[in-house]
């Protein structure tokens, strides 16, 4: 990455008399490995680098990017962004919420530097995981494994004096397995993510987790029974709690959605000004507090400053069941009379930064998982999920259990095959009466933006107990 | 142009000189533009210029790849790549790259899209058409996207060629009320055939019909699918026809070659022809692209292949090569013999769905899934819209739905949309019987 080119781009943009300009340069060292049934299909290794310019002029925004590091290209790109901003012709002029310029550098530490691990060792790690899985006593006709490594160096400058450098190494892994027994199949997808070094693999415990999944799927095929549909209690494991927090709290609290900026893609939100839900409205029970926090060290969604140079901090989205604080970037904050809370993220130099989650999770309570279950006469424990979705106003959602058990008189019984909860955000969070003490996280890639910007996040939480919900 | 092709060829020669068994280099000069709008105003206009050479290198059945963004860096990149190949693991299933000296048809990319800069007029045209249908108080949002790519491909196995690929797309969602919306898309490879007002008018028309929706009821329905939502299903079936997805059990078509998977009236093909937003004259191995009928009169005839998967399945490539996995480019459903209007007139009671989102599977091999209709959900009685509905979900099986197709219109539309219609599709209006609908409780 050529920082002098970025500085030059900013100076050139400022010379045009713009209201605001920023330049973001990125260099990403990427490695991707893909294995099918333990065989390495391909190993990709590349360096991608480029810069983007975002300009506000006459109340419009223009954005242009290039991967050509040359001053002539810089002038063309800045001219283009400036022209686009001027041509927007908006009635409502875009402004950014106020922020002070920041000069800083931040990095994510690696205990075991990814750069020091040889390609052979990286491949061997994945092959070994596959071998352990293949010999775990479960018939697994298909295993897809992918590993992505991304070392991102960024240099961000803006016309308000910000100058921020950062370096973030990230590792992600995806494993998709199909278990076949007695002519039936079940499938599971598991994702892992970490900001840091190669020590990620030790922390994840992939092999143990995948063998557990394989045995669970076999168990579901062999012993799983359908649940008799009806109103009952439901205990959600951390994985289910986490996806529900992400989908029915994090997304509807994104201020750009609330303002309609994503209306033709990911949609709007059930939260809107003048509607039944706004800041201060009740959306869940007292025990429900959901936060989004980018500052969890080594989390998949970690960052210290967002892509508008705003310092990251924890955001209390739903607080004791009340809608509390939206996720903002500087544009949405200005429109709603707030301050940015550092939620602006972009996946690369060629994508605009938009409002995103980081690590969204339910805050822990004071009960144990066993205590939650002990107090259920009849219900289901949905430990993990397979199919899930939610409507584009983030109100009607559905989670289908992957590992689930019947609860009778406070005890776990036989596996339940694919139990389904299909309910509204209000009913789901209002039904929660107890929260366990141990928070667990899962890595995920959150989808949003056009063009799509899949961004690393954690979802998470403790076990939660829902009283009297309809399960089928 | 020849200079770039020469430099791309140089990459291949240098990689061969290092000892590679096979090399493909593909240089793309991409120029992409997008206008995003919401609340009837432009939010941002975006430009991306991207120059990249994708290199795939094979050595002793090891496949490695890289991207080179500056021809000055070729030597260092190739050395690093070849070193990586030496320590990589053998893939016994790797079947090499396609061999041959092919003749390609001439690219029909629209040169006007190479230079197009002023795109805001097209957005205004769509918004104004929507307002004409639904009134000036509407809230509309969407994107206008243009693409122009110059492609230079050289393979050590013979193929060498240049291609230009152009596309333009407008997507608009119109709200007539908070919970009443319509969505329209206009997709083309050329400006000449691009009519953004059509998308705006359709979105506006649906948004008006969608007013005052009631929560729909659970049950089993006959459903007419608009081309936009049917494109979502075609995208799924097309993706599941990829031989790679079959091999990894992410397909309902595993072990079904030669079997009847749909009624006689259903024929699906992959065809990246000149009209398509995904137009191309060769695949990523340099094999000339062609029409591939993968479901013919209801029978699964072939999977979609690259050279490696074709060898595994003891057949020939269908020119669907991506670097690792074969992919469909542009999916078409053959048109039926009744008009859209007749399809509606013949429906005594059922639903008409126009768009969907968030399609997710419990099990790809079985096909159990759900998806959430949006932007105009209508109860139809005696051919007429009886009531606008909301808050329902299709919870069904993707293979059963293919088997339950009962009517296909003559009219077809090219559709592509963020998220759900992930690849361009030429889709008709389609009647599917006995579709399961669920809702929140």
Interface residues (C-beta under 8 A of the other chain):
Chain A: X34 X36 X39 X40 X41 X42 X43 X44 X45 X46 X47 X48 X49 X50 X60 X61 X62 X63 X64 X65 X66 X67 X68 X73 X77 X80 X81 X83 X84 X85 X87 X88 X89 X90 X91 X92 X94 X118 X119 X120 X123 X127 X141 X142 X144 X176 X178 X185 X186 X187 X259 X260 X261 X262 X263 X264 X265 X266 X267 X272 X275 X350 X352 X386 X387 X388 X389 X390 X391 X392 X393 X395 X396 X397 X398 X400 X418 X422 X423 X424 X427 X447 X450 X451 X452 X470
Chain B: X34 X36 X38 X39 X41 X42 X43 X44 X45 X46 X47 X48 X49 X50 X51 X52 X56 X62 X63 X64 X65 X66 X67 X69 X80 X81 X84 X87 X88 X89 X91 X92 X93 X117 X118 X120 X139 X141 X142 X143 X171 X172 X173 X175 X178 X179 X183 X247 X248 X249 X250 X323 X324 X357 X358 X359 X360 X361 X362 X363 X364 X365 X366 X368 X369 X370 X371 X372 X374 X391 X393 X395 X418 X419 X438 X439 X440 X441
